[in-house]
Amino acid sequence: MENFFDTIGGLPLHPLTVHAAAVLVPLSALALAILVFVPRWRKTYFPLTIGFLAVSVGLAFAAKQSGEALAERVGNPVSHQALGDIMFPASIGLFFLGLAFYLITRTERPKWTLQLAGSLATVGVVVVVVLSVLVGHSGAEATWASRISSGQGQDLSGTTDPSAGTGITAAEVAQHNTASDCWSVVDGNIYDLTTYLSKHKGGPGVLTAICGKDGTSAFTVQHSGQAAPATDLSSLLVGVFGSASGVPGSTPNTFPSSTPNAAITSQEVQKHASSQDCWSVINGQVYNLNTYVNSHPGGAALINSICGKDGSAAFSGQHAGAATPANVLSAFAIGQLTGNSTLPDAQVQESDEENEEEDED
């Protein structure tokens, strides 16, 4: 069903369905309201209005399904989708209110019955029209607000660095302000978006607007709570705004070296074996995973299981051949394991424990 509502002619189906629904749903609702207050038009236009209300239900359903399919591709505009989900059942409710009112007008019923049905239909009209406006506004806001707002990228010129003079400054970030050399700050981290501009599903213009600026607000509006955009962003890390180290959340005293070429012993890695202080070795490279434990799409438990250990086998079993996890991991590199060092293998150890449990059973 999602594939059916995904694309047409290589383009998203959602803009077509949502605009059709945005026009026909409120117009049908207003037509019903007119018939409630203008009895002489009921005989001529009521059947046509009921037909339009039925078509509106179908369009609302198509808009909902195509919207979910589009969200899988470009991310989920939370408020817009929530309102869109309400719109479909609301259109069904209005259809049945209109149908009930129509059937009552065709039979001999007490006057109060007709008045009650008309009142309920009017309330339904008001709800659906208001909801149509909210859905349309939230959709337009999700699509265009951050693209045309002059404040999408916040100027860094007046920003005070958390540790001024010890790391990447506002002045340096501001120098990378073009599509061919684009840096931006998001939540205190600095990212090089140059190679990602052409890959951005929302178009390069969205990212160009935050080059050389603080893009935290724009990123939050577009992608708050979404794992995929945050994961993509982490692979583009340059460093921390105002921090001496190029690793998120680090300070000069946190790691033995701020470069990934530092030699680190297995004894040092084993000291960092908790979810609050988590290092792991993957293919000979040492990574500080402190800030990634709770952000891992597969859950914190998988990262916790390799803290203070060699996670090469576990990583290969989960992500062999996948480019994105490797790119994300590279942002957390802090050094290399020295050649003479050995560590317990996280995956083998887990398997041994499972075997022991089976033997006990």
Secondary structure, 3 states (H helix, E strand, C coil): CCCCCCEECCEECHHHHHHHHHHHHHHHHHHHHHHHHCHHHHHHHHHHHHHHHHHHHHHHHHHHHHHHHHHHHHCCCHHHHHHHHHHHHHHHHHHHHHHHHHHHHCCCCCHHHHHHHHHHHHHHHHHHHHHHHHHHHHHHHHHHHHHHCCCCCECCCCCCCCCCCCCECHHHHHHCEECCEEEEEECCEEEECHHHHHHCCCCHHHHHCCCCEECHHHHHHHHCCCHHHHHHHHCCEEEEECCCCCCCCCCCCCCCCCCCCCEECHHHHHCCEECCEEEEEECCEEEECHHHHHHCCCCHHHHHCCCCCECHHHHHHHHCCCHHHHHHHHCCEEEEECCCCCCCEHHHHHHHHHHHHHHHC
